[in-house]
Amino acid sequence: MIIKIFGKKINDEQDFHDQLAKALKVEEFYGRNLDALWDLLSSSIDRPLHLVWFDYLESKCKLGKKFDEIISILDRVKSQDEKFLWDEKFTYSLK
């Protein structure tokens, strides 16, 4: 599955979480915070999953430190899947 996040529509952290929840169809149970992001991506979503973050530089400017924290979680999930040697993994790209 490929999900798309659009940086031009992100003005704050909540916008990121809202887009993600909608793309993954988890609006009802997703906690919309960084802990929930880890929980969701590390164990609650079927793989393969590729997240594409378009216009990420706009998000980076608007989110500041929160952008780095989100990317850190994405990296941790990706590393976890690689460590487990899963064929179907979480991956992401910034465009």
Contact map, one row per residue, 1 for C-alpha under 8 A:
11100000000000000000000000000000000000000000001111000000000000000000000000000000000000000000000
11110000000000000000000000000000000000000000000011110000000000000000000000000000000000000000000
11111000000000000001001100000000000000000000000011110000000000000000000000000000000000000000000
01111100000000000000001000000000000000000000000000111100000000000000000000000000000000000000000
00111110000000010011000000000000000000000000000000111100000000000000000000000000000000000000000
00011111110000000010000000000000000000000000000000001111000000000000000000000000000000000000000
00001111110000000000000000000000000000000000000000001111111000000000000000000000000000000000000
00000111111000000000000000000000000000000000000000000010011000000000000000000000000000000000000
00000111111000100000000000000000000000000000000000000000000000000000000000000000000000000000000
00000111111110110000000000000000000000000000000000000000001001000000000000000000000000000000000
00000001111110100000000000000000000000000000000000000000001001100000000000000000000000000000000
00000000011111110000000000000000000000000000000000000000000001100000000000000000000000000000000
00000000011111111000000000000000000000000000000000000000000000100110000000000000000000000000000
00000000000111111100000000000001100000000000000000000000000000000000000000000000000000000000000
00000000111111111110000000000000000000000000000000000000000000000000000000000000000000000000000
00001000010111111111000000000000000000000000000000000000000000000000000000000000000000000000000
00000000000011111111100000000001100000000000000000000000000000000000000000000000000000000000000
00000000000001111111110000100001000000000000000000000000000000000000000000000000000000000000000
00001100000000111111111000000000000000000000000000000000000000000000000000000000000000000000000
00101000000000011111111100000000000000000000000000000000000000000000000000000000000000000000000
00000000000000001111111111100101000000000000000000000000000000000000000000000000000000000000000
00000000000000000111111111100000000000000000000000000000000000000000000000000000000000000000000
00110000000000000011111111000000000000000000000000000000000000000000000000000000000000000000000
00100000000000000001111111000000000000000000000000000000000000000000000000000000000000000000000
00000000000000000000111111100000000000000000000000000000000000000000000000000000000000000000000
00000000000000000000111111111100000000000000000000000000000000000000000000000000000000000000000
00000000000000000100110011111100000000000000000000000000000000000000000000000000000000000000000
00000000000000000000000001111100000000000000000000000000000000000000000000000000000000000000000
00000000000000000000000001111110000000000000000000000000000000000000000000000000000000000000000
00000000000000000000100001111111000100010000000000000000000000000000000000000000000000000000000
00000000000000000000000000001111100110000000000000000000000000000000000000000000000000000000000
00000000000001001100100000000111110110000000000000000000000000000000000000000000000000000000000
00000000000001001000000000000011111110000000000000000000000000000000000000000000000000000000000
00000000000000000000000000000001111111000000000000000000000000000000110010000000000000000000000
00000000000000000000000000000000111111100000000000000000000000000000000000000000000000000000000
00000000000000000000000000000111111111110000000000000000000000000000000000000000000000000000000
00000000000000000000000000000011111111111000000000000000000000000000000010000000000000000000000
00000000000000000000000000000000011111111100000000000000000000000000000011001000000000000000000
00000000000000000000000000000000001111111111000000000000000000000000000000000000000000000000000
00000000000000000000000000000100000111111111100000000000000000000000000000000000000000000000000
00000000000000000000000000000000000011111111100000000000000000000000000000001000000000000100000
00000000000000000000000000000000000001111111100000000000000000000000000000001001000000000000000
00000000000000000000000000000000000000111111100000000000000000000000000000000000000000000000000
00000000000000000000000000000000000000111111110000000000000000000000000000000000000000000000000
00000000000000000000000000000000000000011111111000000000000000000000000000000000000000000000000
00000000000000000000000000000000000000000001111110000000000000000000000000000000000000000000000
10000000000000000000000000000000000000000000111110000000000000000000000000000000000000011100000
10000000000000000000000000000000000000000000011111000000000000000000000000000000000000011100000
11100000000000000000000000000000000000000000011111100000000000000000000000000000000000011110000
11100000000000000000000000000000000000000000000111110000000000000000000000000000000000000111100
01111000000000000000000000000000000000000000000011111000000000000000000000000000000000000111100
01111000000000000000000000000000000000000000000001111100000000000000000000000000000000000001111
00011110000000000000000000000000000000000000000000111111000000000000000000000000000000000001111
00011110000000000000000000000000000000000000000000011111000000000000000000000000000000000000011
00000111000000000000000000000000000000000000000000001111111000000000000000000000000000000000011
00000110000000000000000000000000000000000000000000001111111100000000000000000000000000000000011
00000010000000000000000000000000000000000000000000000011111110000000000000000000000000000000000
00000011000000000000000000000000000000000000000000000011111111000000000000000000000000000000000
00000011011000000000000000000000000000000000000000000011111111100010000000000000000000000000000
00000000000000000000000000000000000000000000000000000001111111110011000000000000000000000000000
00000000000000000000000000000000000000000000000000000000111111110000000000000000000000000000000
00000000011100000000000000000000000000000000000000000000011111110000000000000000000000000000000
00000000001110000000000000000000000000000000000000000000001111111110000000000000000000000000000
00000000000000000000000000000000000000000000000000000000000111111111000000000000000000000000000
00000000000000000000000000000000000000000000000000000000000000111111100000000000000000000000000
00000000000010000000000000000000000000000000000000000000000000111111110000000000000000000000000
00000000000010000000000000000000000000000000000000000000001100111111111000000000000000000000000
00000000000000000000000000000000000000000000000000000000000100011111111100000000000000000000000
00000000000000000000000000000000010000000000000000000000000000001111111110000000000000000000000
00000000000000000000000000000000010000000000000000000000000000000111111111000000000000000000000
00000000000000000000000000000000000000000000000000000000000000000011111111100000000000000000000
00000000000000000000000000000000000000000000000000000000000000000001111111110000000000000000000
00000000000000000000000000000000010011000000000000000000000000000000111111111000000000000000000
00000000000000000000000000000000000001000000000000000000000000000000011111111100000000000001000
00000000000000000000000000000000000000000000000000000000000000000000001111111110000000000000000
00000000000000000000000000000000000000000000000000000000000000000000000111111111000000000000000
00000000000000000000000000000000000001001100000000000000000000000000000011111111100000000100000
00000000000000000000000000000000000000000000000000000000000000000000000001111111110000001111000
00000000000000000000000000000000000000000000000000000000000000000000000000111111111000000000000
00000000000000000000000000000000000000000100000000000000000000000000000000011111111100000000000
00000000000000000000000000000000000000000000000000000000000000000000000000001111111111001100000
00000000000000000000000000000000000000000000000000000000000000000000000000000111111111001000000
00000000000000000000000000000000000000000000000000000000000000000000000000000011111111000000000
00000000000000000000000000000000000000000000000000000000000000000000000000000001111111000000000
00000000000000000000000000000000000000000000000000000000000000000000000000000000111111100000000
00000000000000000000000000000000000000000000000000000000000000000000000000000000111111111000000
00000000000000000000000000000000000000000000000000000000000000000000000000000000000011111000000
00000000000000000000000000000000000000000000001110000000000000000000000000000000000001111100000
00000000000000000000000000000000000000000000001110000000000000000000000000000100110001111110000
00000000000000000000000000000000000000001000001111100000000000000000000000001100100000011111000
00000000000000000000000000000000000000000000000011100000000000000000000000000100000000001111100
00000000000000000000000000000000000000000000000001111000000000000000000001000100000000000111110
00000000000000000000000000000000000000000000000001111000000000000000000000000000000000000011111
00000000000000000000000000000000000000000000000000011111000000000000000000000000000000000001111
00000000000000000000000000000000000000000000000000011111000000000000000000000000000000000000111
